[in-house]
Amino acid sequence: MRCIIFNRVASFCRKVLNRDNSTLDNEELALQVYQRQEHGISRKDISENALKVLYRLNKAGYDAYLVGGGVRDLLLDKQPKDFDIATNATPEEIKQLFRNCRLIGRRFRLAHILFGRDVIEVATFRGHHADAKPALKDKKQVSAQSQEGMLLRDNVYGTIEEDAERRDFTINALYYSIKDFSVTDYVNGVEDLDNRIIRLIGDPETRYREDPVRMLRAVRFAAKLDMDIEEKTAEPIVPLSNLLQDIPPARLFEESLKLLQSGNGFDTYKLLREYNLFQQLFPLLSEHFTEEQDSQTEQMIEHILKATDKRLAEDKRVNPAFMFAAMLWYPMVTRAEEISFASGLSYYDAFMVASNDILDEQVKTIAIPRRFTTTVRDIWQQQMRFSRRSGKRAFKMMEHPKFRAAYDFLEMRGKFEDDEIAELAKWWNDFQAADRNQRGKMVQEINGGSTGTTRRRRRRPQQRRKKPQAKSS
């Protein structure tokens, strides 16, 4: 692919290579611009709403580029999920241009342009903390870091060159211009894309300390794009994996869905385990890991993630609650057995206590919303009731709003547990397929010949006779 190298490349390279000793393997960087005929991006593949935002920003005199994963995916002939835009307009200036704009974020100030359910995210070019862009000195510039180096707030604005340097991976630092339809590459991102390499921009340890979630992103991109993590980018991940414990649980919930419910969940899981990241997200599960990776917990994780990937490939809906219920099931059962043995509680009562304990512990790491934890509890509790089929119980079970999810869970358990569970799942499968008379016979067989559904005739309460009043003389 032919490239045009600008005169300013030498000064830019010195700036990148000398900053905090952050290098890209000490390779010579070259500012490269790929003209329209040198890349495969077409405007017809870009969302109409993203184009509207780009054109309006340009018309108002601002620089605006399609950037990040959208450009990356278009160059890989993939359909982008999101279209993000970078500009030299500040969030407040963006808001003045778009009535359908809202400003979000404290750590990173962003503008969201709303087109119904479609959201176009617009970010102002990021600058370096020590040397904010002179033209923006009069703007409010805010940055803060923790003692460990994590960025707490980062609203320092800069130039497009600085913005490229501040991005996480080289393959995400590519800029598509709507003015001349060119792709600008400041960090050899196109080369890494061609070589299928995930490479951090700058010193990996420093960048991971700034934002530990970058470790998760490196793994996610490697699994999603079938790429390799570059050696120096991968080296600090295991030693720094415990930094994820400092990330807000709400943010890790969103990241967990991107990791495990984006169509490459199983491959992502394997990489997460390899780099000791899955263990940070799900410490309860790591207690059940084995060298052979064949424990019931590990078998269940593999099954549910492969099943989730399959459903997504078939454009079917997936429910995070079902995935979490499956992954945490055997740790919860183990806890219930321990509680029952130690306290003398009945297994049913210990089961209920363990359900709450396991979910309470997990949400400390990943803040699973209540609407999902409620469903998880329902699915688990229904497992205790499937064996109770006498009288009307079997009929009432099917009326429960979470019956189908609970039954699917029971059927899944039959793959990893004893034959009794598999037989119970088969009975419920046949019960659902039967008509009402057949169902009655199935319940009758369970009850040893009596359906237990005969209603007792209620005795009509006898009315008290009124005592005759004595006649007055």
DOSE-104259 format. One line per 4 residues: number of its first residue (from 0); their letters; for each residue x, y, z of C-alpha. Coordinates in pm, 1 decimal. Each point is the difference from the previous one (the first is absolute). Example, Ala and Ser with C-alpha at 12.3 -4.5 7.8 and 13.67 -1.06 7.14 Angstrom:
<nodes>
0 = AS = 1230.0,-450.0,780.0 ~ 137.0,344.0,-66.0
</nodes>
This chain:
<nodes>
0 = MRCI = 0.0,0.0,0.0 ~ 161.9,326.1,-115.2 ~ 29.2,280.1,257.2 ~ 79.3,370.1,5.0
4 = IFNR = 250.7,114.2,265.1 ~ -21.9,361.6,118.1 ~ 290.4,227.4,94.6 ~ -117.3,26.1,360.9
8 = VASF = 48.1,-373.6,61.9 ~ 353.8,41.8,142.0 ~ -102.5,233.2,282.2 ~ -307.2,-208.8,77.0
12 = CRKV = 206.6,-319.9,19.0 ~ 249.7,161.3,239.6 ~ -288.3,119.1,213.0 ~ -155.9,-346.7,21.6
16 = LNRD = 325.7,-188.4,53.1 ~ 132.6,234.8,269.9 ~ -317.8,34.0,210.4 ~ 39.9,-201.2,322.8
20 = NSTL = 219.4,-243.8,-194.9 ~ -321.6,-120.8,-163.8 ~ 86.5,-169.0,-327.6 ~ -157.2,-233.1,-248.5
24 = DNEE = 289.8,-249.4,11.0 ~ 228.1,290.8,-92.9 ~ -118.0,-33.4,-357.2 ~ 2.8,310.3,-213.7
28 = LALQ = -348.5,144.1,-9.4 ~ -128.6,165.7,-313.1 ~ -305.1,215.3,-44.6 ~ -179.8,-170.4,-284.4
32 = VYQR = -299.5,113.5,-198.8 ~ -184.7,-249.0,-217.7 ~ -196.0,164.9,-278.7 ~ -347.2,-109.2,-108.5
36 = QEHG = 132.5,-238.6,-265.3 ~ 239.2,-161.9,250.6 ~ -256.8,-133.2,248.3 ~ -336.6,-170.7,-19.6
40 = ISRK = -214.0,230.9,213.7 ~ -312.7,131.8,-169.5 ~ -250.9,252.8,132.5 ~ -281.3,-243.3,-77.7
44 = DISE = 134.7,-223.5,279.6 ~ -12.7,283.6,255.1 ~ -322.4,69.9,186.2 ~ -203.4,289.8,-133.0
48 = NALK = -13.5,160.5,344.6 ~ 378.6,-12.4,41.1 ~ 37.4,169.5,-337.3 ~ -245.2,273.8,106.9
52 = VLYR = 212.1,74.0,306.9 ~ 324.8,3.2,-199.1 ~ -140.1,232.5,-266.3 ~ -149.4,244.6,250.1
56 = LNKA = 322.0,25.0,201.9 ~ 198.7,59.0,-319.4 ~ -248.0,259.6,-122.4 ~ 32.6,185.7,331.1
60 = GYDA = 377.3,21.4,-51.8 ~ 113.2,-282.9,226.5 ~ 219.1,-298.3,-83.3 ~ -192.8,-326.3,37.8
64 = YLVG = 103.1,-359.1,-64.5 ~ -153.5,-343.8,25.0 ~ 236.0,-176.3,237.8 ~ 69.1,-315.3,195.0
68 = GGVR = -178.3,-332.2,-39.3 ~ -222.6,127.1,-279.7 ~ 298.1,71.4,-227.8 ~ 172.9,-320.1,109.0
72 = DLLL = -301.5,-218.1,-80.4 ~ -62.5,169.7,-334.3 ~ 360.3,-67.5,-102.0 ~ -53.9,-365.5,100.2
76 = DKQP = -318.8,-15.5,-209.6 ~ -210.0,-40.3,314.5 ~ -317.8,188.2,84.7 ~ 74.3,235.1,290.7
80 = KDFD = -228.5,-15.9,301.2 ~ 63.1,364.9,89.3 ~ 125.3,308.7,-179.1 ~ 206.3,232.6,220.7
84 = IATN = 121.1,345.6,-97.4 ~ 297.3,208.7,115.1 ~ 11.9,377.4,-46.4 ~ 178.0,316.4,112.4
88 = ATPE = -334.3,145.1,113.6 ~ -48.2,-1.5,378.2 ~ -303.6,-176.6,152.5 ~ -168.0,334.2,62.0
92 = EIKQ = 56.2,108.3,-361.4 ~ -141.0,-332.0,-121.2 ~ -309.4,49.2,214.2 ~ -58.4,340.5,-157.6
96 = LFRN = -1.4,-160.3,-345.4 ~ -235.7,-287.6,79.4 ~ -332.5,39.8,177.2 ~ -14.4,-379.0,36.3
100 = CRLI = 325.4,-5.4,198.5 ~ 61.5,-90.0,361.2 ~ 331.7,19.8,184.4 ~ 98.3,-296.0,215.7
104 = GRRF = 289.2,-121.3,212.6 ~ 222.0,145.8,265.7 ~ 311.9,-205.5,-63.1 ~ -27.0,58.5,-374.8
108 = RLAH = -227.1,283.1,-114.4 ~ -186.9,-122.7,-307.9 ~ -279.1,119.8,-223.3 ~ -275.5,-241.3,-100.3
112 = ILFG = -199.5,100.0,-308.3 ~ -336.8,-176.9,17.1 ~ -189.0,-118.8,-307.2 ~ -277.2,-201.7,158.3
116 = RDVI = 170.1,-313.1,133.7 ~ 311.1,63.9,-206.5 ~ 270.1,182.1,197.6 ~ 303.6,156.6,-166.9
120 = EVAT = 278.4,60.2,251.6 ~ 215.8,307.6,-58.2 ~ 321.2,60.5,195.5 ~ 228.4,301.6,1.1
124 = FRGH = 364.5,-70.2,-91.9 ~ 183.0,-101.4,318.8 ~ 324.6,169.8,96.6 ~ 285.5,-85.0,238.1
128 = HADA = -34.5,84.6,365.4 ~ 319.4,204.3,26.2 ~ -41.2,205.4,-316.0 ~ -357.5,82.6,-88.3
132 = KPAL = -68.8,147.3,-339.8 ~ 85.3,373.7,14.3 ~ -308.9,99.1,-196.3 ~ -211.7,-150.5,271.2
136 = KDKK = 179.7,139.7,303.5 ~ -299.0,216.8,77.1 ~ -230.5,-302.1,4.5 ~ -64.0,-201.4,310.8
140 = QVSA = 272.0,-267.6,0.0 ~ -29.4,-269.3,263.4 ~ 206.7,-312.5,58.6 ~ 64.7,-210.7,309.9
144 = QSQE = 175.4,-326.8,77.0 ~ -0.7,-241.6,292.6 ~ 319.1,-94.5,182.5 ~ 15.0,-316.0,-212.2
148 = GMLL = -5.4,208.1,-319.1 ~ -365.1,-58.8,-91.2 ~ -168.3,288.1,-179.3 ~ -291.3,123.6,211.7
152 = RDNV = -92.4,299.6,-216.1 ~ 141.1,82.8,-340.0 ~ -143.6,300.9,-177.2 ~ 319.3,144.6,-145.2
156 = YGTI = -47.3,91.4,-364.6 ~ 266.5,0.8,-268.0 ~ 81.5,-54.9,-367.5 ~ -83.8,-294.1,-223.1
160 = EEDA = 363.2,-116.8,25.0 ~ -21.9,-3.7,379.7 ~ -338.3,-168.5,-19.9 ~ 150.3,-282.3,-205.7
164 = ERRD = 278.7,-39.7,252.8 ~ -251.2,-16.2,285.0 ~ -208.3,-279.9,-153.1 ~ 41.1,-352.4,130.7
168 = FTIN = 93.0,-226.7,-292.0 ~ 160.0,81.1,-333.0 ~ -284.4,-161.8,-194.3 ~ -244.2,237.9,171.8
172 = ALYY = 196.8,316.4,-83.5 ~ -109.6,33.0,-362.0 ~ -185.7,312.1,-119.9 ~ -235.1,17.3,-299.2
176 = SIKD = -56.1,350.3,-138.9 ~ -328.6,91.4,-164.2 ~ 170.0,295.8,-172.8 ~ 221.8,-200.4,-234.7
180 = FSVT = -97.3,-360.6,93.8 ~ 355.5,-79.0,112.8 ~ 113.3,-217.9,293.8 ~ 270.4,151.8,221.8
184 = DYVN = 224.9,-231.6,201.4 ~ 239.6,144.8,260.1 ~ 119.2,-321.7,171.5 ~ 40.7,-271.5,-265.7
188 = GVED = -350.4,-123.7,73.2 ~ -65.8,-113.9,-356.7 ~ 317.8,-208.0,6.4 ~ -104.9,-166.0,328.0
192 = LDNR = -343.9,-56.6,-148.8 ~ 157.4,-172.8,-300.2 ~ 221.2,-208.1,230.3 ~ -293.9,-75.4,234.3
196 = IIRL = 172.8,134.1,311.2 ~ -148.8,164.1,310.1 ~ 255.4,258.8,116.9 ~ -31.4,266.4,268.3
200 = IGDP = 110.7,353.2,-80.3 ~ 266.4,108.6,246.8 ~ 143.8,-183.1,299.9 ~ -235.7,-294.2,75.9
204 = ETRY = 37.7,6.3,378.5 ~ -66.4,374.5,15.7 ~ -302.0,-29.0,-227.1 ~ -145.8,-292.4,199.5
208 = REDP = 46.2,189.6,324.2 ~ -179.4,300.6,-151.7 ~ -296.9,-222.8,-79.5 ~ 13.8,-371.6,97.7
212 = VRML = -303.2,-71.3,-220.3 ~ 241.9,24.0,-293.6 ~ 116.1,-349.5,96.3 ~ -354.0,-127.4,-56.5
216 = RAVR = -22.3,189.9,-327.5 ~ 326.3,-154.1,-124.9 ~ -139.2,-347.6,61.4 ~ -340.9,85.5,-146.2
220 = FAAK = 145.3,136.3,-323.2 ~ 237.7,-295.6,-32.0 ~ -289.1,-246.6,27.8 ~ -246.5,202.7,-206.3
224 = LDMD = 238.4,77.8,-286.6 ~ 198.5,-326.2,18.2 ~ 323.1,190.1,59.7 ~ 307.1,-47.5,219.2
228 = IEEK = 91.2,226.7,290.0 ~ 346.3,143.1,-63.4 ~ 260.6,-132.8,244.9 ~ 75.9,323.3,188.1
232 = TAEP = -370.8,82.8,12.0 ~ -74.7,-340.4,154.7 ~ 292.6,-18.7,243.0 ~ -134.9,223.6,283.3
236 = IVPL = -357.9,-133.6,-3.6 ~ 37.4,-287.4,248.4 ~ 207.1,202.1,253.6 ~ -246.7,292.0,-20.7
240 = SNLL = -322.5,-203.0,-23.2 ~ -91.4,74.2,362.3 ~ -40.1,369.5,-92.8 ~ -345.9,-94.1,-128.2
244 = QDIP = -107.4,-17.0,362.7 ~ 17.1,381.3,6.9 ~ -244.3,40.2,-289.1 ~ -361.3,90.7,94.3
248 = PARL = -218.5,-316.1,-8.6 ~ -259.5,176.2,-217.2 ~ 259.9,58.0,-271.9 ~ 117.3,-361.2,21.8
252 = FEES = -357.2,-121.8,-51.7 ~ -15.2,181.1,-333.3 ~ 342.4,-133.8,-90.7 ~ -101.5,-355.7,93.9
256 = LKLL = -286.3,12.2,-250.6 ~ 234.1,124.7,-273.8 ~ 240.5,-280.4,83.0 ~ -240.6,-291.0,34.1
260 = QSGN = -309.8,94.1,-197.4 ~ 137.1,142.0,-323.1 ~ 23.1,-322.2,-197.2 ~ 353.0,-107.3,96.9
264 = GFDT = -62.8,-74.9,365.3 ~ 171.2,-337.6,23.1 ~ 319.6,106.1,-178.4 ~ 6.3,315.7,212.3
268 = YKLL = -45.8,-205.6,318.2 ~ 300.4,-218.4,-86.2 ~ 220.0,306.3,-50.9 ~ -131.1,164.1,317.5
272 = REYN = 95.9,-308.0,199.9 ~ 341.3,-14.1,-164.3 ~ 74.5,357.7,110.4 ~ -153.5,-38.7,350.4
276 = LFQQ = -274.4,250.9,-82.3 ~ -304.6,-225.0,23.6 ~ 108.5,-88.3,352.4 ~ -17.8,369.7,93.6
280 = LFPL = -350.0,37.8,-143.3 ~ -138.4,-321.1,150.5 ~ 204.9,-86.8,310.1 ~ -270.7,-243.5,115.2
284 = LSEH = 43.3,-203.4,-315.5 ~ 378.1,-8.5,16.8 ~ -28.9,-204.7,321.0 ~ -150.2,-279.9,-211.1
288 = FTEE = 262.9,3.6,-277.3 ~ 217.3,-306.4,-54.7 ~ 315.6,-66.1,-201.2 ~ -194.9,-239.5,-221.2
292 = QDSQ = -279.2,258.0,-41.8 ~ -260.5,-272.3,38.2 ~ -183.0,87.6,322.9 ~ -377.8,33.7,-18.3
296 = TEQM = 38.0,377.6,24.4 ~ 245.9,10.0,-289.8 ~ -215.3,-231.4,-209.9 ~ -303.6,218.6,65.6
300 = IEHI = 190.5,319.3,-91.2 ~ 119.7,-153.2,-326.1 ~ -348.7,-123.2,-85.3 ~ -184.5,324.2,73.7
304 = LKAT = 252.1,217.6,-185.9 ~ -1.0,-223.0,-307.9 ~ -380.9,-8.2,8.1 ~ -8.4,381.1,30.5
308 = DKRL = 237.2,38.3,-295.5 ~ -221.5,-231.2,-205.3 ~ -318.3,191.5,82.9 ~ 162.1,331.3,-91.7
312 = AEDK = 123.8,-146.6,-328.5 ~ -362.1,-94.6,-72.6 ~ -119.5,353.3,89.4 ~ -186.0,-129.6,304.4
316 = RVNP = -40.2,191.7,323.0 ~ 209.7,-80.3,303.3 ~ -71.3,82.7,362.2 ~ 294.8,92.3,224.6
320 = AFMF = -192.1,-139.5,299.4 ~ -0.2,-351.1,-146.1 ~ 374.9,15.7,-62.9 ~ 74.4,119.3,354.8
324 = AAML = -237.8,-262.5,145.7 ~ 186.4,-274.2,-186.6 ~ 349.8,123.2,84.2 ~ -70.2,41.7,371.8
328 = WYPM = -218.6,-309.9,46.1 ~ 257.0,-249.3,129.5 ~ 175.0,248.3,232.6 ~ -346.4,73.0,142.5
332 = VTRA = -83.6,-372.4,43.2 ~ 335.8,-58.4,169.9 ~ -66.4,290.0,236.0 ~ -347.9,-135.8,81.0
336 = EEIS = 145.4,-339.5,92.2 ~ 261.3,164.9,221.7 ~ -262.3,212.5,177.9 ~ -230.9,-296.0,52.0
340 = FASG = 281.0,-213.2,143.6 ~ 137.4,272.8,227.4 ~ -328.3,143.2,129.6 ~ -236.3,-294.7,-5.9
344 = LSYY = -246.5,190.0,-216.8 ~ -213.0,-196.8,-241.3 ~ 148.3,-7.4,-347.6 ~ -287.6,210.7,-132.7
348 = DAFM = 65.3,276.0,255.7 ~ 375.6,-22.5,-56.4 ~ -63.1,24.8,-374.9 ~ -189.0,327.6,45.6
352 = VASN = 273.3,144.1,222.3 ~ 272.1,-106.1,-244.7 ~ -185.7,157.6,-293.2 ~ 7.4,338.0,169.7
356 = DILD = 358.6,-38.7,121.5 ~ 143.5,-87.8,-341.2 ~ -177.0,281.6,-181.9 ~ 89.1,251.6,271.9
360 = EQVK = 366.9,-93.9,-32.7 ~ 0.3,7.4,-380.4 ~ -156.3,345.0,-29.6 ~ 290.9,140.6,200.5
364 = TIAI = 216.3,-68.6,-305.7 ~ -251.0,22.3,-284.4 ~ -307.6,205.9,84.6 ~ -265.0,-223.6,-156.9
368 = PRRF = -321.0,208.6,-0.9 ~ -285.6,-105.9,225.3 ~ -225.8,-83.0,-295.4 ~ 249.0,-274.1,-91.4
372 = TTTV = 80.5,-126.6,351.3 ~ -374.7,-38.0,61.6 ~ -27.1,-220.8,-308.3 ~ 305.4,-199.4,109.5
376 = RDIW = -166.0,-72.2,335.7 ~ -324.8,-101.1,-171.2 ~ 179.7,-243.8,-229.0 ~ 192.1,-150.5,291.2
380 = QQQM = -298.6,-30.0,232.1 ~ -208.7,-170.2,-267.4 ~ 260.7,-276.5,-14.2 ~ -101.7,-99.4,353.5
384 = RFSR = -363.9,-27.4,-103.8 ~ 23.8,-208.0,-317.0 ~ -1.0,-327.0,195.1 ~ -323.0,99.4,180.2
388 = RSGK = -262.9,-114.0,-246.7 ~ -280.5,-130.4,219.2 ~ -351.4,138.7,-8.8 ~ -21.6,324.7,-190.9
392 = RAFK = 362.9,95.3,46.3 ~ 111.7,-106.7,-347.2 ~ -279.9,202.9,-158.8 ~ 76.1,305.5,214.2
396 = MMEH = 371.4,-24.5,-81.0 ~ -73.5,58.7,-366.9 ~ -183.0,321.1,84.7 ~ 311.0,154.7,154.3
400 = PKFR = 129.7,290.4,-217.4 ~ 355.1,-139.2,10.9 ~ -101.0,-362.1,-65.0 ~ 151.0,-22.9,-348.5
404 = AAYD = 334.7,142.5,106.8 ~ 1.9,-224.4,307.9 ~ -84.6,-307.5,-210.4 ~ 278.0,79.9,-248.6
408 = FLEM = 233.7,27.3,296.5 ~ -115.8,-339.6,134.6 ~ 56.6,-158.1,-340.5 ~ 349.8,150.5,-10.0
412 = RGKF = 77.9,-139.1,345.0 ~ -87.2,-344.8,-129.3 ~ 312.8,11.5,-216.4 ~ 232.0,29.9,301.4
416 = EDDE = -180.6,-164.7,291.9 ~ -136.5,-347.0,78.1 ~ -258.6,-191.3,-203.0 ~ -273.2,102.2,242.9
420 = IAEL = 19.7,362.6,-116.2 ~ 1.0,-104.6,-367.2 ~ -306.3,-220.3,58.6 ~ -176.7,281.4,183.0
424 = AKWW = 69.7,236.3,-290.8 ~ -138.7,-258.5,-244.8 ~ -318.1,-36.3,209.2 ~ -56.0,375.2,-10.6
428 = NDFQ = 68.8,6.3,-372.7 ~ -268.3,-267.2,-54.1 ~ -236.0,177.5,239.3 ~ 19.0,322.0,-200.3
432 = AADR = -69.0,-182.9,-326.9 ~ -301.7,-191.8,138.9 ~ -362.2,112.6,-0.1 ~ -186.6,54.0,325.6
436 = NQRG = -133.7,-356.1,25.8 ~ 343.4,-146.8,-64.0 ~ 148.1,234.1,257.1 ~ -254.1,-119.4,253.2
440 = KMVQ = 102.2,-361.4,-65.2 ~ 369.0,87.5,33.9 ~ -60.8,162.4,336.2 ~ -217.4,-297.6,102.3
444 = EING = 286.9,-237.2,-74.4 ~ 235.6,212.8,209.2 ~ -249.1,-9.4,288.8 ~ -44.5,-375.6,-14.8
448 = GSTG = -343.9,1.5,-161.6 ~ -158.1,305.0,157.8 ~ 15.4,336.4,-165.7 ~ -67.5,169.7,325.8
452 = TTRR = -203.6,253.5,-190.8 ~ -345.2,-106.8,122.9 ~ -164.9,289.1,168.0 ~ -152.5,-50.8,338.0
456 = RRRR = -356.4,109.3,16.6 ~ -18.0,286.1,234.8 ~ -259.3,-48.4,267.7 ~ -248.0,277.1,3.7
460 = PQQR = 22.2,162.1,338.9 ~ -310.5,-59.3,206.5 ~ -187.7,307.0,89.0 ~ -68.8,41.4,364.6
464 = RKKP = -363.2,-15.4,85.2 ~ -121.0,303.6,168.2 ~ -135.4,-65.9,343.6 ~ -368.8,72.4,18.4
468 = QAKS = -61.1,311.6,194.0 ~ -223.6,-36.5,302.8 ~ -338.4,149.8,-48.1 ~ -70.6,284.3,226.3
472 = S = -310.1,-44.7,210.6
</nodes>
